[in-house]
Amino acid sequence: MILITGGMGFIGLHTARSLIDMGEQVVLTQYRVAREPDFTRAEIGTNAFVEQLDVTDAEALLTLGTKYKVDGLIHLATPGLGALDAAGDFRVNMSSLLNVLEAARTWEVKRLGIASSVTVYGGIQNGPFTEDMPLRTTPANAVEAYKKAYEVLSTHYAQRANLDIVLLRIAGIWGPLYHSMGNNISRLVHAAVKGVEPELRGDIYEGDAQDYCYVKDCGRGIALLQSAPQLNYLTYNIGGGRATTNGEIAEAIRRQIPNASLPMKPGVTLDRHRPYMDLARIKQDVGYEPVFSLDAAIADYVAWLKENPE
């Protein structure tokens, strides 16, 4: 039984689906947003159990360990970007992390997965990004700050408490149920399906690129790392393993929706060479490689949105 904080969220639900497909049972926590997509609905009450939880409530979290025989834990829950002031953001992030670490120690779980992010590679100009690269200590944003803090503090705690943990450095994720629309690839696909102009966050340039990973691949990668009998490393990249340009995204969308309006400017503005995460570790240890090509992912997402307007 694996408990996933934020399990009813975007990445959590796809991770749960992959774990169930591997024969696991899951407990999925939700804070406020209730979701029950088709691909997990039939599992609720048998292989998936949903619990309301504020992860900052240590007692409520520990209670779940008496209700269920939890032997694995994945910490995906996080406050919304910009939803809290500086003190509130710090309090929620740090108290949640401590509560999860204490729960993992108390329950003596086989493994604790801690969600990190590709943003920890901020400031590194030349990729591909490998897990052993030295990282800067001055973050550019909240995600980079807290994910680096999570990595350092959870590793220290795990060493003292003799916990088996794995740090999950997750790429730019997109696909079904991505309601926050934080990256442009989702905004472009949504607009194309609706036949409207995309609402972009500033101008985007055809040559700018980043490591995008379709959420179904991401969920499978997390599940493989969580369920592996043994891991050789503490930290793993989970991504697409390539730099995908905005121009490539536009071309793939137009292969599905030829008349899509996808305004972009020519050229490149991001001064980074090969900005993607190396996947050698995760491929070697658990056999992970992205299943979805860009075209396959776009086609899958378009079909989903036509059946499930978001």
Secondary structure, DSSP 8 states (H G I E B T S, - for coil): -EEEETTTSHHHHHHHHHHHHTT--EEEEESS-----HHHHTTBTTTEEEEE--TT-HHHHHHHHHHS---EEEE-----TTSS-HHHHHHHHHHHHHHHHHHHHHHT-SEEEEEEEGGGGTT--B-SB-TTS---SS-SSHHHHHHHHHHHHHHHHHHHHT--EEEEEE-EEESTT--S--SHHHHHHHHHHHTS----SS--BTT-EE-EEEHHHHHHHHHHHHH-S--S-SEEEES-SS-EEHHHHHHHHHHHSTT-----BSS-----BS-SB--HHHHHHH-------HHHHHHHHHHHHHHS--
